[in-house]
Amino acid sequence: MTARKPPPSAIPQSRLGRLARIGMAAGGMAAGAAAEGLKRLSRGEPPDFRGALLSAPNAKRLAERLARLRGAAMKVGQLVSLQGEDMLPKEFAQALAVLRAQATPMPLQQLRRVLGREYGSGWERRFVHFDYEPVAAASIGQVHRVTAADGRDLALKIQYPGVARSIASDVDNVAALLRLLNLLPVDLDVSGIVAEAKRQLTQEADYLAEARFLELYAQLVADDPALLVPRVHHDLTTTRVMAMDFVEASPLEVLLDAPQARRDAVGAQLERLLFRELFEFRVMQTDPNFANYLYQPQSGRLVLLDFGATRHFDAEFVANYARISSAVIDGDRAGVAREALGIGYSAAGDAGAHIDAVVDMCLLACEPLRHMGRYDFGASDLPSRLRDLGIELALRQRLLRPPPPSTLFLHRKLVGSFLLLARLGAQVDARSLILPYLPKTRAGLPA
């Protein structure tokens, strides 16, 4: 069944207006927690304010507020939902997950004002047809199908008004909300996340930068006929509007009922692309949202969309991940510990128990790489086992620290890719796909 699209709602553009909405979110959560506490008292139970704050109804309140704000506020909520996926109560994580689904589109009047600012008066003459019903709506912008005056069939990605200029304040305000309510049950490096989020979101709000990434990516995957990247049309592209080919293709959901062999083939294609991005290209699209891929059943090609979250990795960063992956596959605990220190998962002087906890988390998280043969992503309970281990090590034993901010968007890609393959129900030999990119040590031997 297709999910019902949310109705349009105006996007608050002023800094004060957006701050007020975030303040209302905080107030609503506090009120909800207080009400839950009173209920517990009336039943003769001790109040648990923190537990009430992290309840599913409160998470839903927060997610709804951030989704209506769109922009950086919604984006930070998405990042928090992934950062806390292994540490948050299950119900809270599930409620926040709605932020990774379709956003609320902007009203027609607001859309027309945006197009007038970007293209000037008479912008309608550039098109012979404009479908005002968006094909998709996300945190930064929404997509419309249009026909240009010369007959080109295009997709226009149109940024929500005020998003670019509100990034810094949105990120600061949401970070303040997280600190105020103490929402995350681990001592996350919020300042590091804030700086990294501002940097990445500023890039995502620049559609000219995204257009350059799209063209670069098309060159990088040009040798793979199973992948298709739309062309950019620069005459209709601005900093806040990007025009590209409209590609006839189906949502990935069409694969959910496909034969196992086809789902496996697409899953393997996605996993191979992940390893090429990290180890070969050192350029990665770090947002593997289900909606960022389309599928052409006839040709079997995957269509790759949305390159705003693309980023480069330096050679040493990639080399560290190659070495730790090799050590993980070898079952080399000393090697994993050594490379975890280089990445920043542990620090010099950490106690042996802390280092052991880091190694345990790395080995468990990389279970698909350690598995001989095809790993069944759809049947795996790895996310829940990671959550249980994370809560035990981070909360009860205080043996884990949050990963360094430099890994924030790579982790989003790794977590999102696992969830993508799990949703497809794909069975993929991830080990054999990564081995060609790793140091030639013992990596080819059974772990």
C-alpha positions in Angstrom: 0.0 0.0 0.0 1.4 3.5 -0.9 1.8 5.8 2.0 -0.5 8.8 2.0 1.4 12.0 1.1 1.3 14.7 3.8 -0.7 17.8 2.9 1.2 21.0 2.0 2.1 23.4 4.8 3.9 26.7 4.7 7.5 26.8 5.8 8.5 29.3 8.4 11.3 31.4 7.0 12.3 33.9 9.7 14.9 32.9 12.3 12.5 34.0 15.1 9.6 32.0 13.6 11.7 28.8 13.3 13.1 29.3 16.9 9.6 29.6 18.2 8.6 26.3 16.5 11.5 24.5 18.1 10.6 26.1 21.4 7.1 24.8 21.0 8.5 21.3 20.4 10.5 21.5 23.6 7.5 22.8 25.5 5.2 20.1 24.1 7.7 17.4 25.0 8.1 18.7 28.6 4.3 18.9 29.0 3.9 15.4 27.6 6.5 14.1 30.0 4.9 15.9 33.0 1.5 14.4 32.1 3.0 10.9 31.9 4.6 11.5 35.3 1.3 12.5 36.8 -0.3 9.4 35.5 2.4 7.3 37.1 1.9 9.1 40.4 -1.8 8.5 40.3 -1.1 4.8 39.9 1.2 4.9 42.9 4.3 4.5 40.8 7.4 6.7 41.1 7.6 9.4 38.3 10.2 8.8 35.6 10.7 12.1 33.9 13.6 10.9 31.7 11.7 7.8 30.6 8.7 10.0 29.8 10.8 12.3 27.7 12.0 9.3 25.7 8.5 7.9 25.2 7.1 7.1 21.8 4.4 9.9 22.0 7.1 12.5 22.8 9.3 11.3 19.9 6.3 11.6 17.6 5.7 15.1 18.8 9.3 16.1 18.2 9.4 14.4 14.7 6.2 16.1 13.6 7.5 19.6 14.6 10.9 19.0 12.9 9.2 17.6 9.8 7.0 20.7 9.5 10.1 23.0 9.8 11.9 21.0 7.0 15.4 22.3 6.2 18.3 21.9 8.6 16.1 21.3 11.6 14.6 18.2 10.0 18.0 17.1 8.7 19.6 17.2 12.2 16.7 15.2 13.4 17.4 12.6 10.8 21.1 12.5 11.8 20.2 12.1 15.5 17.8 9.3 14.7 20.7 7.4 13.0 23.3 8.4 15.6 21.0 7.2 18.4 19.7 4.1 16.6 21.8 1.7 18.7 21.4 3.6 21.9 17.8 5.0 22.0 14.8 3.1 23.3 13.3 1.2 20.4 10.0 3.1 20.4 11.8 6.4 20.3 14.0 5.4 17.5 11.1 4.1 15.5 9.1 7.4 16.0 12.1 9.5 14.9 12.5 7.3 11.8 9.6 9.1 10.2 12.0 12.0 9.6 13.7 9.8 7.0 10.5 9.4 5.0 8.7 11.9 2.7 8.5 15.4 4.0 5.6 17.9 3.9 5.6 19.9 0.6 5.2 23.6 0.5 2.0 25.3 -0.7 1.5 26.4 -4.3 1.8 30.1 -3.5 5.1 29.6 -1.7 6.4 27.4 -4.6 5.5 30.1 -7.2 7.3 32.8 -5.2 10.5 30.6 -5.1 10.4 30.1 -8.8 9.8 33.9 -9.4 12.9 34.7 -7.3 15.1 32.2 -9.1 14.0 32.7 -12.7 12.5 36.2 -12.6 9.2 37.5 -13.8 7.5 35.5 -16.6 9.3 32.3 -15.5 6.2 30.4 -16.7 7.2 31.0 -20.3 10.2 28.7 -19.8 7.9 25.7 -19.6 5.0 24.4 -21.7 3.9 22.1 -18.8 4.5 22.3 -15.1 3.1 19.6 -12.8 2.5 21.4 -9.5 2.0 18.2 -7.6 5.5 17.3 -6.4 6.9 13.9 -7.4 8.8 13.9 -4.1 9.4 16.1 -1.0 12.4 15.8 1.3 14.0 17.9 4.0 15.7 20.5 1.8 13.5 20.7 -1.2 10.8 19.0 -3.4 10.8 17.7 -7.0 8.4 18.6 -9.9 8.1 17.2 -13.4 8.1 19.8 -16.1 8.4 20.1 -19.9 10.7 22.9 -21.0 9.7 25.3 -23.8 11.9 23.3 -26.2 10.3 20.0 -25.2 12.8 18.6 -22.8 11.3 16.3 -20.1 12.8 17.5 -16.9 12.8 17.1 -13.1 13.1 20.3 -11.2 14.5 20.1 -7.6 13.3 23.2 -5.9 14.7 24.3 -2.5 12.3 25.4 0.3 12.5 29.1 1.0 14.7 30.2 3.8 16.5 26.8 4.1 20.0 28.1 3.2 20.0 31.1 5.5 18.5 29.2 8.4 21.1 26.4 8.5 23.3 27.8 11.3 20.5 28.9 13.5 18.5 25.7 12.9 21.4 23.5 13.8 22.2 25.6 16.9 18.6 25.6 18.0 18.1 21.9 17.6 21.4 21.2 19.4 20.3 23.4 22.2 17.0 21.5 22.4 18.9 18.2 22.6 21.1 19.6 25.4 18.1 21.1 27.3 16.0 18.0 27.2 19.1 15.6 27.6 17.4 13.4 24.9 20.3 11.2 24.0 21.3 8.7 26.6 25.0 8.8 25.7 27.4 11.7 26.0 27.5 12.6 22.3 30.0 15.1 21.0 27.2 17.5 20.2 29.6 20.4 19.3 31.4 18.2 16.8 28.1 17.0 15.3 26.9 20.6 15.1 30.0 21.7 13.2 29.9 18.8 10.8 26.2 19.2 10.2 26.6 22.9 9.4 29.4 22.1 6.9 27.5 19.3 5.2 24.1 21.1 5.1 25.6 24.3 3.7 26.9 22.1 0.8 23.5 20.4 0.4 21.8 23.8 0.1 24.0 24.8 -2.8 22.4 23.2 -5.9 25.2 24.4 -8.2 27.6 22.3 -6.0 25.2 19.4 -6.2 25.1 19.7 -10.0 28.9 19.4 -10.1 28.8 16.3 -7.9 26.1 14.8 -10.1 28.3 15.2 -13.2 31.4 13.9 -11.4 29.5 10.9 -10.2 28.2 10.2 -13.7 31.8 10.0 -14.9 32.8 7.7 -12.0 30.2 5.1 -12.7 30.2 5.5 -16.5 31.9 2.1 -16.7 28.9 0.3 -15.1 26.0 -0.1 -17.5 23.7 -1.2 -14.6 23.8 2.4 -13.2 22.2 5.5 -14.5 22.8 9.1 -13.4 20.5 11.9 -14.8 22.1 14.7 -16.9 22.1 18.3 -15.5 20.6 21.1 -17.5 22.5 24.2 -16.6 20.3 26.7 -18.4 17.6 26.0 -15.8 19.8 25.4 -12.8 20.5 28.0 -10.1 21.8 27.9 -6.6 18.2 27.0 -5.3 16.8 25.1 -8.3 18.4 22.1 -10.1 17.2 20.9 -13.5 18.0 17.3 -14.6 16.6 14.7 -17.0 13.3 13.2 -15.9 14.0 9.4 -15.9 11.2 7.0 -16.4 11.7 4.5 -13.7 9.9 2.9 -10.7 10.4 3.3 -7.0 12.5 0.6 -5.4 9.3 -0.7 -3.8 8.6 -2.6 -7.0 11.4 -5.0 -6.0 9.8 -6.0 -2.7 7.7 -8.6 -4.5 10.3 -9.5 -7.1 12.0 -12.9 -7.3 14.8 -13.5 -4.8 17.4 -13.6 -7.5 16.5 -10.1 -8.7 16.5 -8.6 -5.2 19.9 -10.3 -4.6 21.3 -8.8 -7.8 20.2 -5.3 -7.0 21.4 -5.7 -3.4 24.8 -6.8 -4.7 24.9 -3.8 -7.0 24.2 -1.4 -4.2 26.8 -3.1 -1.9 29.5 -3.1 -4.7 28.8 0.6 -5.3 29.2 1.3 -1.6 32.7 -0.3 -1.6 33.7 1.5 -4.8 32.6 4.8 -3.4 34.7 4.4 -0.2 37.8 2.6 -1.4 38.1 3.4 -5.2 36.4 6.7 -5.8 36.9 8.2 -2.3 33.7 10.1 -3.2 30.5 9.0 -1.6 26.8 9.9 -1.8 26.1 9.6 2.0 22.3 9.5 2.0 21.1 6.0 1.0 17.4 6.9 1.5 15.1 4.5 -0.3 13.7 7.4 -2.3 17.2 8.3 -3.7 17.1 5.2 -6.0 14.8 4.2 -8.8 14.7 1.0 -10.7 14.0 0.3 -14.4 12.5 -3.2 -14.6 13.0 -3.6 -18.3 16.7 -2.8 -18.4 17.5 -3.8 -14.8 19.3 -0.5 -14.2 19.4 1.5 -11.0 18.9 5.2 -11.3 20.9 7.2 -8.7 19.4 10.5 -7.4 20.2 13.2 -5.0 23.9 14.1 -4.7 23.7 17.0 -2.2 25.1 14.8 0.5 28.1 13.7 -1.6 31.5 14.1 0.0 35.2 13.4 -0.6 37.3 11.3 1.8 41.1 11.8 2.1 43.5 8.9 1.4 44.4 8.3 5.0 40.8 8.2 6.2 40.1 5.5 3.5 43.3 3.6 4.3 42.3 3.4 8.0 38.9 1.9 7.0 40.6 -0.6 4.6 42.9 -1.8 7.4 40.2 -2.1 10.0 38.0 -4.0 7.6 40.8 -6.4 6.9 41.4 -6.9 10.6 37.7 -7.5 11.2 37.5 -10.1 8.5 40.7 -11.8 9.8 39.3 -11.8 13.4 42.4 -9.9 14.4 41.3 -8.2 17.6 44.7 -6.5 18.1 44.5 -5.1 14.6 41.0 -3.9 15.1 42.0 -2.1 18.3 45.0 -0.5 16.6 43.0 0.8 13.6 40.1 1.9 15.9 42.6 4.2 17.6 43.6 5.7 14.3 40.0 6.4 13.3 39.1 7.8 16.7 36.8 5.1 18.0 39.1 4.9 21.0 41.8 7.2 22.4 45.4 6.8 23.7 45.2 5.9 27.4 41.9 4.1 27.2 41.5 1.2 29.6 41.7 -2.3 28.3 37.9 -2.8 29.0 37.1 0.2 26.9 39.3 -1.0 24.0 37.7 -4.5 24.3 34.2 -2.9 24.1 35.2 -1.0 20.9 36.5 -4.1 19.3 33.4 -6.1 20.2 31.2 -3.4 18.6 33.3 -3.3 15.5 33.2 -7.1 15.1 29.5 -7.2 15.6 28.7 -4.3 13.3 30.8 -5.9 10.5 29.0 -9.2 10.8 28.0 -9.2 7.0 31.7 -8.9 6.1 32.7 -11.7 8.4 30.0 -14.0 7.1 31.1 -16.7 4.6 28.8 -16.7 1.6 25.6 -14.8 1.2 24.4 -12.8 4.2 20.6 -12.6 4.6 20.1 -8.9 5.3 16.3 -9.3 5.4 16.3 -12.0 8.1 19.1 -10.5 10.1 18.4 -9.2 13.7 21.8 -7.4 13.7 20.3 -3.9 14.3 18.6 -5.1 17.5 21.7 -7.0 18.7 23.8 -3.9 18.1 21.3 -1.8 20.0 21.4 -4.2 22.9 25.2 -4.4 23.0 25.4 -0.6 22.6 23.1 0.0 25.5 24.9 -2.5 27.7 28.4 -1.1 26.9 27.6 2.6 26.7 24.9 3.1 29.3 25.3 0.3 31.9 29.1 -0.1 31.7 30.0 3.4 30.4 32.7 1.8 28.1 31.8 3.4 24.8 32.2 7.0 23.6 30.3 8.3 20.5 32.1 8.0 17.2 34.1 11.0 16.0 32.1 13.6 14.0 34.3 13.1 10.9 32.6 9.7 10.6 29.1 11.0 10.9 28.0 10.9 7.3 29.9 7.7 6.5 28.0 6.0 9.4 24.8 7.3 7.9 25.7 5.6 4.6 26.7 2.3 6.3 23.6 2.1 8.5 21.3 3.3 5.7 22.8 0.8 3.3 22.2 -2.1 5.7 18.6 -1.0 6.2 18.2 -0.6 2.4 19.3 -4.2 1.7 17.2 -5.5 4.7 14.1 -3.8 3.3 14.8 -5.4 -0.1 15.3 -8.8 1.6 18.5 -9.2 -0.3 21.0 -12.0 0.3 24.5 -10.7 -0.7 28.0 -12.0 -0.3 29.4 -8.7 1.1 32.7 -10.3 2.0 33.6 -11.3 -1.5 32.6 -7.8 -2.7 34.9 -5.9 -0.3 38.0 -8.2 -0.4 39.4 -6.8 -3.7 39.7 -3.4 -2.0 41.5 -4.5 1.2 45.2 -5.0 2.0 46.4 -8.5 1.0 47.0 -9.9 4.4 44.9 -12.9 5.7 41.7 -11.3 4.5 40.9 -14.0 2.0 40.9 -16.7 4.7 37.9 -17.8 6.8 37.5 -15.8 10.0 
